[in-house]
Amino acid sequence: MDAISGKIETVLQTLWIGGLWVIGYVVTPILFASLEERRLAGELAGHMFTAINYIGLGCGTLLLAFAVLKSSGSLLKDRRIIALVLMLVLIAVSAFVLQPMMQELKLSGIVAGSEAAAQFGQLHGVSSVLYLLTSLLGLFLLLSRRQTT
């Protein structure tokens, strides 16, 4: 059973962390470099970020369950569990707080140089930092898994 759960964890990590890196650092820059209309590139990227957030919530929850079941001590001392919880919190804030706020601003119509545009830029900046932190925590998970297997 332990070998099967290890394979499931590998697939979950590959799907989630690989998806984070491919969407955020490969596909999104290509969209903005290739499409003349930045708004369309942003919409497409936004849909992909929404999808990877939901994939992350599902995969992260399952990975956290596996980590808790395998933990042999205090959950607060297990770095993998802490990293997974942090990743899930960062995704939840992004998906359920920042993205809806950004979407509301877009629907109200953002005019260049307006207060709404400045607010959108700030939210986008915070969202980008949270995404980077989530991506780096994902790398930590991969590296810590390699050391324990």
Secondary structure, DSSP 4 states (H G I P E B T S, - for coil): -HHHHHHHHHHHHIIIIIHHHHIIIIIHHHHHHH-S-HHHHHHHHHHHHHHHHHHHHHHHHHHHHHHHHH--S-GGG-HHHHHHHHHHHHHHHIIIIIHHHHHHHHHH---TTSHHHHHHHHHHHHHHHHHHHHHHHHHHHHHHHHHH-
